[in-house]
Amino acid sequence: MRCVARPASGIRDETSDIHIPSQAMTDTPSDVEKRKLLLSMLIPFLLISFMWLSLAVEKLFGISLHSLGIFPGKVSSLTGIITSPFVHSGARHLFNNTIPLFILGTALFYFYSQVSFRVLIWSTLLTGLAVWLTGRPSWHIGASGLVYALASFLFLSGIIRRHIPLMGLSLLVAFVYGEMVWGIFPGFRIDISWESHMLGAAAGIILAVWYRAQGPQKPVPFYEKEEEVQDYDDEALPVKEEKEAGPQDRAN
């Protein structure tokens, strides 16, 4: 005898053991979008929370975590490729990165959920490694490079895909963060790592091209779908007629 567990709530298909939760039956599209938006905020929120926690540890214990940054060419600072985005020079520095990182990170996970984790990880690795190889002999800290990588990825990805909502996102990024472009030039400000900005933007461009065929794509127009179906039917008809005519030909 087979035992089937019956859930306390929901709908169970009497012909199978599949349980369909009642919540899934009642969710509206707006509820689904709200849940997706909240989940998209989760990773950026956790990353930023850890950054503020690192700064709080520095202030509470009177220590400096600058050694967790990147010092180009120094082998012992290779770990800074991962840890440098979590270290900042002060509350103002971190606050300037918090808002754009949260907005751009949320946009990445919401619109490009299929490749979001890969883009985030590769943005960090490519930017950090490039700074370690080519940066000035100084400690490079902060999440600015990651912010530039996400901004350039989101901007270029929408253009490459020619998807209207994503192109709208590209224009929004350009409008809100367009002035960030000045941060990639040397000499704009001596106390900032323009190398991280420039190399982060380059990493975002590379990833936008690399993942251009993954994630959301431009919808196929309905008339192109109809043409494909019509072409398929036109090609199939002669074959079908030949198969039906075959037995008659053999009888004759």
Secondary structure by P-SEA (a helix, b strand, c coil): cbbbbbcccccccccccbbbbcccccccaaaaaaaaaaaaaaaaaaaaaaaaaaaaaaaaacccccccccccccccccccccccccccccaaaaaaaaaaaaaaaaaaaacccccaaaaaaaaaaaaaaaaaacccccccccaaaaaaaaaaaaaaaaaaaccaaaaaaaaaaaaaccccccccccccccccaaaaaaaaaaaaaaaaaaaccccccccccaaaaaaaaaaaaaaaaaaaaaaaaaaaaaac
